[in-house]
Amino acid sequence: MEITVYKRHSKDCEHKADRTFRRCSCRMMLEWSENGKRFRVSAKTRSWTEAEQRARARMQDAHARTIGEQPKAGEPISLERAVEMFTAKKSGKHKQTQRKYQYTLNNLKAWAARNGRHYLADLTESDLEKYQSSWTTLKSSYAKRNEQERLRSFFRYCCASAEIKLPYNPTSQLEHFNVTSDEPEDPYTEKEYKAIVAAADRVPTFTGDVAERVKALIAVMRYGGLAIQDAAILERSAVTPATVNRKPCYRVEIRRSKTHTGVNNVVPKEVGDALLKVANAERLALFHRDHAGP
Ligand SMILES: [Zn+2]
């Protein structure tokens, strides 16, 4: 592996045409190819000499890894190397588990490369916090918690390993993601909920008061915590006026069909009013055959 060092000049640098110009104070970059992929990362220095030293350290590390050399005592361990050692350790685990670790650690490596963290010990607690806040594609707290658990396990290994001897675990102070057993996997945000309700007005086959019924159905699912099969067959008698903290509201009381457990939830007054407004004589019939189409 050969690493090229070069200047990424600022827009107003007078040497910006020449990326080999050494004497300005612009940022240094490292560039190389590995497994057919091109990497360009900040050298985290503005000095050409220092950037060259960092490039050399990376090249030595890559070389040691290709020939399978064990790290020498006292030698700083790259993240790449630590991941390899950890992966080797986990090679007896189930394929699915190994894949998950690979996914987690590849993401960490990519983030570290983008942020110029080469050595394992370069990763600080605040790095891990920043990294964690970049997990925008992981929607549920379950997924985040699992991702965090795998990271913790990797860093625990790095601390316990006699070869790596990481002095402190940057994940140990991270806040845990709160996951309770009855938390829905992906609760809708307020924006998503509004979009769902608004969609009821745009369905061409929802004529007459059907859109209103569907909105009432959505509202009772949300506020009453009902599953669709329970909400759809809600009896008028299940919705009764109530008062909570001297504020008028409604109580929705049913026996859930799927789990045979009871629901006794308070819903806001507007939701109860809307429910009763669209109610038929006995059943609310929020969602009967005629409208369940196609
Ligand atoms: Zn420059």
Residues whose N, C-alpha, C, O or C-beta is under 5 A from the ligand:
A	BS01	ZN	H9 S10 C13 H15 C24 C26
